[in-house]
Amino acid sequence: MMVHLEESLRKQGVSDQSYLFPLPKDGEGESRLQIDRNLNYMVDQFERKLIEKALAETKGKLSRCSKRLGISRQGLSVKLKKYQIDPSQYR
């Protein structure tokens, strides 16, 4: 799993592993902010990949996709908009 994440990040221009263990800078606040940003980025990328995989497996059927992901259809629509994913590309 980590190898795939590293490959994905490398493709997106993240060349070092600072996203794993960010070093503290001037103070604890900046270090915490860096960790939060990295975690949010990784969670977003992971969520996006799960949605894309579920869409492919369900051939773009939103109701089936949302059931597979365990979220409401409305929740799926919000996430599709957030990640700018077009479900018609999976039909």
C-alpha positions, -999 to 999 in steps of 0.1 A, spaced: 0 0 0 27 25 10 46 17 -23 15 27 -43 11 59 -23 47 68 -29 44 62 -66 12 83 -67 28 111 -49 59 110 -70 38 112 -102 22 143 -87 56 160 -81 62 151 -45 98 139 -47 109 135 -11 94 117 19 88 148 40 51 140 38 58 110 61 79 125 88 80 163 86 107 179 107 98 206 132 106 240 120 104 272 141 79 258 166 55 231 174 26 250 156 43 249 122 52 212 127 16 203 136 4 223 106 27 204 83 15 171 96 -22 181 93 -16 192 57 1 160 48 -25 138 64 -53 157 47 -36 154 14 -30 116 18 -66 110 30 -80 130 1 -59 110 -24 -69 77 -8 -106 86 -8 -104 97 -44 -88 64 -55 -115 44 -36 -142 63 -53 -127 59 -87 -122 21 -81 -159 18 -69 -171 37 -100 -151 14 -123 -165 -17 -106 -201 -4 -107 -197 10 -143 -205 45 -131 -238 36 -114 -240 61 -85 -265 41 -63 -244 9 -65 -212 29 -60 -225 47 -29 -237 13 -14 -203 -2 -21 -186 27 -4 -211 27 25 -221 63 20 -253 80 9 -258 88 -28 -259 125 -18 -226 121 1 -211 105 -30 -223 134 -52 -206 159 -28 -174 139 -30 -176 136 -68 -179 174 -70 -150 179 -45 -126 157 -65 -140 167 -99 -148 132 -109 -171 126 -138 -190 93 -133 -200 92 -170 -163 83 -178 -169 50 -160 -199 39 -180 
